Amino acid sequence: MTNNARQRNPETAIDLEGLPEFLVDAFRAWVKGDDPSMRVRLFSSMILQAFGRRTTFLGTGGADMSSLAVIETDGTLCMDTEYSQLERFGIAEGYNTGLNVNDTDFSFARAEKLIKRFVAKVGGDRLPTDCQNCEVARLCGGGHPGSRYDDADHSHDHRSAHCKALYRLGRETLSYLNDPHPYL
């Protein structure tokens, strides 16, 4: 789910107002179900991060974005797929790195340097300013950096488009961790 990109198109817009309750209801059902085979990365990532553990899930800011890349079938080296949505809707660039593993001059060292520069530029290595003092920031990690982009100022230093939902889910997660009995 990308910040502004989908919201501009009525056919792909998401009911962001209904998302917090949907996620909380899903979390409660997941906890009550107690089925270890049913993994929900968003929920398990928030729980792990509540205990100070890092995760590999970008949706909660848990992973180092510079450690991930996508190689398309034509060999094009790309960033996380969230950025493909920003490019698809003409909001911002960032998905295609301009590198291809089939090029004779391709090197992983050059790719890593380029990706690290991009991650630093978009703020994928830090919380947005508005999230610095939030009580659930350690759980949600500010959300995926792609969901923080705002083309009004071409910056990623914004709350996630899903901030209300992540905040509500974060509070619910903390409530569960504080006293799991009402959830069972």
C-alpha positions in Angstrom: 0.0 0.0 0.0 1.7 3.2 -1.1 1.0 6.5 0.4 -0.4 9.0 -2.1 -0.3 6.8 -5.2 -3.3 4.6 -4.6 -5.3 7.3 -2.9 -5.4 9.4 -6.0 -7.1 6.7 -8.0 -10.6 5.9 -6.9 -10.2 2.3 -8.3 -7.2 1.6 -6.1 -8.0 3.8 -3.1 -8.0 2.2 0.3 -10.4 2.9 3.1 -7.8 4.3 5.4 -10.5 5.3 8.0 -11.6 1.7 8.3 -8.1 0.2 8.4 -7.3 0.7 12.1 -10.4 -1.3 13.3 -9.8 -3.9 10.6 -6.3 -4.5 11.8 -7.2 -4.6 15.4 -10.0 -7.1 14.8 -7.6 -9.2 12.7 -5.0 -9.0 15.5 -7.5 -10.1 18.1 -8.6 -13.1 16.0 -5.0 -14.0 15.3 -4.1 -14.0 19.0 -7.2 -15.8 20.0 -6.7 -18.4 17.2 -3.3 -19.3 18.7 -2.3 -21.2 15.5 1.5 -21.1 15.1 1.2 -22.1 11.4 -0.7 -18.8 10.8 2.0 -16.2 10.6 1.1 -12.5 10.1 4.4 -10.6 9.6 2.9 -7.3 10.6 1.7 -8.6 13.9 4.7 -10.8 14.8 7.0 -8.0 13.8 5.3 -5.5 16.1 5.5 -8.0 19.0 9.2 -8.7 18.4 10.0 -5.0 18.1 8.1 -4.3 21.3 10.8 -6.4 23.0 13.6 -4.6 21.2 14.2 -7.3 18.6 14.9 -6.3 15.0 12.9 -8.0 12.2 13.2 -8.2 8.5 9.8 -6.8 7.7 10.0 -3.4 6.0 6.3 -2.6 6.7 7.3 -1.9 10.3 10.7 -0.3 9.5 12.3 -3.4 10.9 14.7 -4.2 8.1 17.7 -2.3 6.7 16.3 -1.3 3.3 19.8 -1.3 1.9 20.1 -5.0 2.5 17.2 -5.8 0.1 16.9 -5.6 -3.6 14.7 -7.1 -6.4 16.1 -8.5 -9.5 13.5 -8.3 -12.3 13.3 -11.1 -14.9 15.2 -8.9 -17.4 18.1 -8.5 -14.8 17.1 -5.0 -13.7 18.2 -4.3 -10.1 15.4 -2.6 -8.2 14.5 -1.4 -4.8 11.7 -2.8 -2.6 8.5 -3.3 -4.6 6.7 -0.6 -2.6 8.7 1.9 -4.7 7.3 0.4 -7.9 3.9 1.8 -7.0 5.3 5.3 -6.6 6.8 5.1 -10.1 3.7 3.4 -11.5 1.5 6.3 -10.6 4.2 8.9 -11.6 4.5 10.2 -8.1 8.3 9.6 -7.6 11.2 7.6 -8.8 13.1 5.1 -6.8 12.3 1.6 -7.9 14.6 1.1 -10.8 18.3 1.6 -9.7 19.4 1.9 -13.3 21.6 -1.1 -12.9 21.3 -4.5 -14.5 23.0 -7.7 -13.4 23.5 -8.6 -17.1 25.6 -5.5 -17.8 29.3 -6.2 -18.3 30.3 -3.4 -15.9 27.8 -4.5 -13.1 29.3 -4.9 -9.7 27.6 -5.7 -6.4 29.9 -3.1 -4.7 28.6 -0.4 -7.0 25.0 -1.6 -6.5 25.4 -1.6 -2.7 26.8 1.9 -2.7 24.0 3.2 -4.9 21.3 1.5 -2.8 22.8 2.8 0.5 22.8 6.4 -1.0 19.2 6.1 -2.0 18.1 4.7 1.4 19.9 7.6 3.2 18.3 10.1 0.8 14.7 8.8 1.3 15.1 8.4 5.1 14.8 4.6 5.0 17.4 4.5 7.7 15.6 6.7 10.3 12.2 7.5 11.8 10.4 10.5 10.4 10.6 13.7 12.6 7.0 13.5 13.6 7.5 9.9 14.9 10.5 10.5 17.1 8.4 10.9 20.3 5.5 8.5 19.5 4.8 5.8 22.1 4.4 3.1 19.5 7.3 4.1 17.2 9.4 1.2 18.4 6.7 -1.2 17.3 5.7 0.3 13.9 9.1 1.7 13.0 7.4 4.5 11.2 5.9 2.1 8.6 7.4 1.4 5.3 9.5 4.4 4.0 7.5 4.3 0.7 4.3 4.9 2.6 5.9 8.1 4.1 6.5 9.8 0.8 4.6 13.0 0.0 5.0 14.5 -3.4 4.0 18.0 -2.1 7.6 18.4 -0.9 9.2 15.3 -2.5 10.1 14.1 1.0 9.9 10.9 3.0 10.0 12.7 6.3 6.3 12.3 7.0 4.2 10.0 9.0 3.1 6.9 7.1 -0.2 7.0 5.2 -1.1 4.2 7.5 -0.1 6.0 10.7 -3.5 5.9 12.3 -3.8 2.2 11.7 -0.3 1.4 12.8 -0.7 3.6 15.9 -4.0 1.8 16.8 -2.5 -1.6 16.2 0.6 -0.7 18.2 -1.6 0.4 21.2 -3.5 -2.9 20.9 -0.3 -4.9 20.7 1.0 -3.2 23.8 -2.3 -3.8 25.6 -2.1 -7.5 24.7 1.6 -7.8 25.9 0.7 -6.1 29.1 -2.2 -8.4 29.9 -3.0 -11.2 27.4 -5.8 -12.8 29.4 -8.7 -10.7 28.0 -7.6 -11.7 24.5 -7.7 -15.5 25.1 
